[in-house]
Amino acid sequence: MNLTKLWTIELKNGIYGGLKPIIDPFDEGKFYIADGWGSAYPSMKLRQLSFENGKELKTVLIKNSVRCLYFTPDQHYIFAVSDNKIFQIDRTDFAVKKKFEKGIQKYNDYIASNDKDTLLLMNFVSDFLFVYNYKTEKGIKKKLKSCRGIIKDGQNNFLIFSSRTGTVLRYDLATNKLTEALKLDIYCSAYKGNSGKFYFHCGKIVDATSNTHEEIVGINKVLIVSPLDKTLRVEISFEFDFSRILISENEDVMYLLNKNRIWVYSFKEKQIIDHLKLNEEAIIAQLFDKKNILLSYDWDNKKMLTCWRI
């Protein structure tokens, strides 16, 4: 794996601790970042940048961290979720159409929608799913434990990855009922491929101390579950540590990321086929498999963002 530096820019605020860079699903020449830890609240924005040269194209003032984004399928709007507000933003001109504040559950890290009138939101360690009707501006809570993702799975059904309980739950929006779709061990992240396969980065619980909260951390195992027979499971173990996984769009390889390093695992060859290491000061912010693009920032200067061609 060879790297070619395309550009380096200095951001107005650093992205460390904020939203991971997200590609525009309707325009692959653009991506979004948000200002992270250490930024002054009055200056914190959601920013749209160009992949071509890193130029800042549009911004919207949030005055807080952006925790997650949702793009409506009609391409008109972006829902940006901050610590305690939801912004409905016009995707074309970045104007705020509406700001929702009353009765919003705080600190939501994951978002999904029925694309009609309702958002589903949850914090990664929360005990409650928050179901918010943004037309009536009313929400309800559904009790469950922990979340590492929410995806739509039919007209009114959603899959909720409940990592702490080691389950994948199916939520029926019409009936407000939960059923168990899949049971496994504790995991720290999950991904559903285009093929329907489930990929889980297995995890373990680290107990709370006087200075820290209880948390789930990844271990060096990945579990793959067949979409046709949920009892068909493949576990892959590695001899090195990694903090997160990414699956390629065609599901031929898996990327294992840890700070400034990437390992590439081939499902066909059943082995690591490539390895990349950036300089010691670099932190990988995001990898975009389809574009063969990697974004990194500098640990000592978190405003410095670099784009690499893989």
N, C-alpha and C positions, 0 to 999 in steps of 0.2 A: 504494500500500500504506500503510494507516494503522495506527498502533499505539495500543493502549489499555493502560495499566499496570493490571494486576490486583492485584498485591501485590509488596512487597519484604520480605525477611526477612534477618536476620543469622544465618548458620550457626555452628555450634560450631567447625567447621574449614573452611578454604577447599577448593574442589574443583579448583583449578588444578593441572594435571599428573596428575589422577586420572581415574577412569572418567567418560566423557561421560554425561550424564543419559539414562536408559533408561526408556521407558514400560513399565508392566506389561502384558504381552500379553493378560491375561485380565481386567483391570480398568483401563480407560483413565482412571479418575479418579486414578490413583496413578503415581508415577514413583520411580526409584531414583538416588541419587548415592552417591559414596564420597569419603572424605577424601583430599585430595591432598598435594602437596609442601608442606613446612613444618609439617605436623602432627606432633605428638608420637606416636610409635608406640603407646604404651599407650592412647591415646585414639582411635585410628583405627577407624572403623566403616563398615559399609554401612548406608545410611539410606533408609527409605521415606517419601516425602512426598506430600501432597495437592496436586493441581493447583488445587483450589478456593481454598485460602488459604495454601499453603506450610507447613502444619502438619506437624511430624514425627510420623509415625504409629507406626513401628516401627524398631528398630535392632538390629544384631548386631555384637558386638565382634570385629574381625578382627586388630587390632594390626599392620596393614600395609596397603599399597595394595591395592585391588581392581582387577584389570586387565581382567577380562571376566566376564560372567554368562551362564548358560544356564538357561532355564526348561523344565522337563519338560512334555510335552503333557498329562499327566494333571492338571496344575495343582498338584501336591503339593509339588514341590521346586524350589529354585534352587541351581544349582552356582555358587559364587563362587570365582574363582581369584585368589589373592594371588601375591606374588612367588615363594613356594616351597611353598604349600599349596593344597589344594582343600577348600572347605567345602560340605557338603551341608546345606542350610538348609530347614527346613519353611516353605513360603511363607505359611502361615496365621498361625503364632505366632512366626516368626523364630527358633525354637529350632534349634541346630546338631544335626542327627541324627548326623553323622559328620564327622571331619576326617581328610583323607588327607595324609600327610606323607612317607612312605618312598618313595624312588625317583622323586619327582616332578621332571620337567624344569622348570627355573626360568624365570620371566619370560615366561609365555605371554600373548599379547595377543588371541588368537582361539580360539574354542571351538565345537565342534559335537558331536553325539551320535547314536548309533543308537537311542537311547531304550529300550535294553534293559540294557546293561551296560558300554558303552564310551564314553569321551570322546576326541575328537581335539583336540589343542591345539598351538599353535605361536606362537613369537615372530615379530615382523615382520621381523627381520633374521636369523633362525635358519637353519641349514642342515639342520634336522631337524624332521620332523613327529613328535609324540609321541602314540602310541596307547595309551591307558590304560584297562585293564579295572578298574573300581572295585569289582567284586564279588570278584575274585581279588587286587586291589591290586597288579597287575603291569602293566608297560608295556614297549612296544618303540619303537624309533626308526626312522623311514624317511627316508633322505637325500634332500633336495631343497633348493632355495635360495630363501629369502625367502617371506613370506606377507603378504597383505593381505585375508584372509578365507577362511573355510571354510563351505560350505553343503551341506546334505544334498541329494542328487539321486537319490533312489530308495532301495530298502530297504537296500542295503549300499554304495551309491556316494556319493561326496562330491566336490564341486568345490573345488579349492584354487587360490586366486589367487596365483600366483607372480610377483610384480611385477618382481623383479630379472632374471628370465629372459624376461620378456614373454610368459608363457604362462598358460593355465588348464589345470590338470591334473585328471584324473579318478582318484580313488583308490578301489580296490575293497577294502573291509574284509575280505571273506571270503578273498581270495587274497593280500592285502598287496601288490598291484601298482598301479603308476602308469602311466597313458597320457596322451598329450597330447590335450586336447580342443579347444584353440584356441591359435593362435600369432599374436602381434602384437608391437608394440614395448614398451619399458619403460613402466610406468605406476605411479602412486603410490596409486591406490585404484580399487576396482571395485564394481559393483552389478549384481545381476540382478533385473530387474523382474518383475512378475506376468505380463507378456506373454511372458516368456522372453528378452527383449532383454538384451544386456549393455551396460553403460555404463562406460567407462574414463576416468578423469582421467589423461591422458597425463603422463609424467614424464621426468626426466633424472637422471643420476647426478652428484652433486657429490663430487669426490674428497676423501679425508681430508687433513687438515692436521696439524701438530704438536699442535693443540689440539682437533681435532674428528674424528669418525668419518666414513667414507664414508656418504652418505645419498642417497635418492631424493627429489627435490622435484618438486612439480607444476609444469607449464607451462600456458599459457593455451589448451589444446586438450582437447576431449572426443571420444572415439571411441565410436560406437554400432555394435554388431554384431547383425545379424538372427538370430533363433533358427531360421529355416527354411533359410537359406543363409548359412553363416559367411563366405562371400566377399563378401556384401553389407555394405558398411561405409560409414558416414557420419561424416565428421570435421567438427567445428564449432570454429572458432577465434574467440577473443575478443580485444579490444584492451585488456584490463585483467587484472590478476593476481587469482587467487583461490586459497584454500588447500584447499578441499574442495567436493564437490558432493553434493547430495541430490536424489533423484528423487521426484516426487509419487506417491502410491499408484496413481492412475489413469494415470500416465505422460503427463500432458498438459503439465506444466511441469518445469523443472529449476531448482533453487536453487543459486546460486554464492555461497559464503560466504568472507569474508575479514575477520577480526578483528571490526570493528563494522559491517560492511556486508553486504547481501544484494542480489543481482541475480536477477530472475526471467526465465527464458528460456522462451518458448512454442515447443513443437515444431511446433504447427500453423502459427503465424505466422512461425516461423523468425527470431525476433528477441527482444531484451530488451523486455519489456512493463512492467516495474516495477523500482523500485530503492528500497532502504531504507538509511538510515544512522542508527545510534544515536549517542549522544554519544561524544566522543573517549576517555573513560575506560572505556567499556563493551566487553566481549568477549562475543561470542555463544557460548554454551555448547552449545545444541542448538535445533533447530527441529523441531516436530512437525506435519507437514503436515496430517494427518487432523484434528487438533484445532485447527488455526490458532493454535498456541501457540508462543511463542519464549521461551527462557530465556537470561538474560545475567548476568554477574557484573561487578563493578567491578575494574578492573586495580589500582587503588591500595588497595582493600580487598577481597580475594578472598573474604571471608566474606559479602559482600552479594550475595544472589541475587534477581533480579527476574524476574517472569513477565509477559509481554505477550500481549495478544490481537491477532492480526494482522487 
